[in-house]
Amino acid sequence: MILLHRLCFRAAGHYFLPIIRYYTGYPKDLGPSRIIPFTSERQFVQLLHQGQPVVVAFTIKCTYTHHLDQVVEEAAATFYPHIKFVQVECPKYPGFCMTRQRNEYPFIEVFYNPELAASQGKSVDPNITKYAVEVLPFNYDHSVYGFREYFKKHGFKYVETD
């Protein structure tokens, strides 16, 4: 009886192998990329003013970044449009990355809740307005599950789209 069960399982395994691979999530068709490429600080500020949390992945080219790119791509597709994802290639935009004062790359931070700064201070240009933005480091597992748990802990509202 056990031998017959093993034979049936092996035969069924050959038949269901492509279905099982797809069911476990490999490969996934995520559609068009939901990651917003970083182009300027002005564009980033405009994105913050839309009101949704913005997850920023600060990256450089290395083997771990390739894995992180895939994770961020899947997370961006999952949480779109309630949470925005931005990828900053630090060699292209070193000034923005250096303001974060981190030495280890890649890393992720979450920006949210922009408010007008209490003190505008002395400014050379009267057209410049200062804002206070809350920034949280992302120190959870780099996976969609990690993002989901992080968002739950910090009270971000979202609806998952698969």
N, C-alpha and C positions, 0 to 999 in steps of 0.2 A: 504494500500500500504506500509506504513512504517512497519507494523507488519510483512508482507510478506518478506520485505527486511531483517529485523532482523532475521527471521527464516532461511532464506537462508544463511545469514552470519554465524549464529551459526553452521549450518550443514557444510558449507564450512570450517569453522574454525577447526572443528574436523578432516576434511580430510587433510587440509594444515598445521596442527600444526607441524608435524615433519619437513616439508620443511621450514617453517618459522624459526624454531629454528636453522636449519643449515644455512639458509640465513643470519641470524644476527651474525653468527660467532661462534656459540656454538654447538657442539665442532668442533674444526678445526684439520685437519690432517696436521701437520707441517712437517712430514717426520722425517728424522734423525736430531738430535740436531746440530745446527750450532754454539753453544756456545763453545768456546775454554776454557777448564779448565786451570787455572793458575797452573803451576808446578814449575817455577823458574823465577828469574829475567832475566837470560840469554835467556830463551825461549821467554820472553816478549819483550826483545830488538830485537831478531830476527824477531818477528812478526811486530814490528814497522818498521823495515828496509824493509818490503815488500811494503811500500809506502801508504797503505790505512789507513784511520783513524781507531783507535781502541777505542771502547767504553768499559770501565771497570766498572763493578758493584762490589763494595766492600760490602760484605754481612756478616751477622751472622745469626744464626738460630733464627727466631722469626716469628710471624704470618704475619707481613707485608712483610717480605722477601719472603714468599711463593707466595704472589701476585706478587711481583717484579720479581721473577724467571719466572713466566708465561709470564709477559709482555716482559722481555728481550728475552725469548725463541721465542716469536712471532716476535719481532723486528729483531732478528738475522736471522730468516727464511725469513723475508720480504726484508731485505737489503743485503743479501748474494749475491755475494762474494765481493761487492764493499766496504762494511764497516764491519770490524771484531768486534766481541763481545767476551769479556773475563769476566769470573766470578771468583773473588777471595774470597775464604772463609777465612775471617780474623783470626779466631781462629787457622787455620792451618798455615797461613803465617803472623804472627803478625809484623814482621820486615818491610815487604813491605807496610802493611797498616799504620803502625805508621809513615812512611816517608811522608804520605799524610797529616799529622797533622790535622785530623778531629776526632771529638769525637762522632758525631751522625752517627749511622749506621741504615740502609744501605744508601749508596750514590753512585752516578755515576759520573765519569769523562771521558772526551774524550781526548785522546792523538793523536797528529798528527804532521806531518812535522818535522821528526827528521833531525837535521843537526849537523855537526861536531862542537863542542864547539869552540868558538874563542880562549879561553885560556885553555890549557890542564893542567896547574898548575903543582905542584910538585906531583909526583906519585911514590909510592914505586915500583910498577911493571910497566916496560915499555910496557907490552902487554895490559895495560888498556887504552882504548880510551874513552874520555868523549864526550857525545852528548848533545845537547840542544833540548828539545822536548817541543812543545807548549801543554799546558794542559788547558782545559776549563771545568769549572764545568757544570754539566747538571742540570739546574734548571727549566726545563719545566715539563709538565704533564707526568707522568710515564705511557705512552701508546705508541702504534705505531704512532698514530697521533702526539703526542708530539715529538717523535724522528724525524718524517718527517719534522715538522715545524722547529725544531732545526737545522737539516741538511740544510734546505733551507736558514735559516738566516745566517749561517756561511759559506755557499757556498760549501758544500761537494757535490761532484758529485756521483750519484748513479742511479741505475735502479732498480725499485721494482720488486721482484719476488714473485708471490702469489702462 
